[in-house]
Amino acid sequence: MEATIYGLKACDTCRKARKALPEARLVDVREEGLPEGLLARAWESFGPALLNTRSTTWRGLSAAERGLEPVALMKAHPALMKRPLIAVGDTLFLGWNKEIEGEVKAAL
């Protein structure tokens, strides 16, 4: 099975995931966006944890923008998605640490 990492090329956490998963394909969400339906599926799985409210992008938003529906907001500003989002088949993983690394490798 193949893994796809959705994140940013310049993100340190995404780089760590890529190093640990050299066969995985990186999709830079700023350049390529997310496949239709994936963001909604990820929101169903992870809820508010998917929205990175600690990012500089979030801090730069107006109060009105912050009040928008989260999935639409992440579509408009892909850097607001917590990274990396990793897809292995139909299974999604969010973030990167030793535990998630083990789960992803077990799913492969």
C-alpha positions in Angstrom: 0.0 0.0 0.0 1.1 3.6 -0.7 1.2 6.5 1.7 0.5 10.1 0.7 1.6 13.0 2.9 -0.5 16.2 2.6 1.4 19.1 3.9 4.0 21.8 3.0 7.5 21.3 1.5 8.9 23.9 4.0 7.2 22.4 7.1 9.7 20.8 9.5 7.2 18.2 10.7 6.4 17.2 7.1 10.1 16.8 6.4 10.4 14.4 9.4 7.5 12.4 8.1 9.1 12.3 4.6 12.4 11.2 6.0 10.8 8.3 7.9 8.6 7.4 4.9 10.8 7.8 1.9 8.4 6.0 -0.4 5.6 8.3 0.4 4.5 11.0 -2.0 4.3 14.6 -0.7 1.4 16.7 -1.9 2.1 20.4 -1.1 -1.3 21.7 -0.2 -0.4 25.3 -1.1 0.6 24.3 -4.6 -1.7 21.4 -5.4 -4.5 21.7 -3.0 -6.3 18.6 -1.6 -8.3 16.0 -3.5 -12.0 16.7 -3.5 -13.7 15.3 -0.4 -10.5 14.6 1.5 -10.7 17.7 3.6 -14.3 16.9 4.6 -13.3 13.3 5.4 -10.4 14.5 7.5 -12.7 17.0 9.3 -15.1 14.1 10.1 -12.2 12.1 11.5 -10.3 14.7 13.4 -12.7 17.6 14.0 -11.3 20.8 15.4 -7.8 19.2 15.8 -7.5 19.5 12.0 -7.5 23.4 12.2 -4.1 24.8 13.2 -5.0 27.8 15.3 -1.4 28.3 16.3 -0.2 29.1 12.8 0.9 32.5 11.6 -1.8 32.2 8.9 -4.5 31.9 11.6 -3.1 34.9 13.5 -3.3 37.0 10.3 -7.0 36.3 9.8 -9.7 38.8 10.7 -12.3 38.0 13.3 -14.8 37.6 10.5 -12.6 35.1 8.6 -12.0 33.1 11.8 -15.8 32.8 12.1 -16.1 31.0 8.7 -16.9 27.3 8.4 -13.6 25.5 9.1 -13.5 23.3 6.0 -14.1 26.3 3.7 -11.5 28.3 5.6 -8.9 25.5 5.1 -9.8 25.3 1.4 -9.1 29.0 1.1 -6.0 28.9 3.3 -4.4 25.4 3.1 -1.7 26.3 5.6 -4.4 26.3 8.3 -4.6 22.5 8.1 -2.6 20.8 10.8 0.3 18.9 9.2 1.0 16.4 8.0 -2.2 14.7 7.0 -1.2 11.2 5.9 -3.4 8.9 3.9 -2.7 5.1 3.7 -5.5 3.6 1.7 -8.7 4.7 3.4 -7.0 5.4 6.7 -6.0 9.0 7.7 -3.4 10.0 10.2 -2.9 13.5 11.6 0.4 14.9 12.9 3.7 13.2 13.3 5.4 11.6 16.4 6.8 8.1 17.2 3.3 6.7 17.9 1.8 7.9 14.6 5.0 6.8 12.8 4.4 3.3 14.1 0.7 3.3 13.2 1.5 4.5 9.6 4.2 1.9 9.1 1.9 -0.8 10.4 -0.8 0.3 8.0 1.7 0.1 5.1 
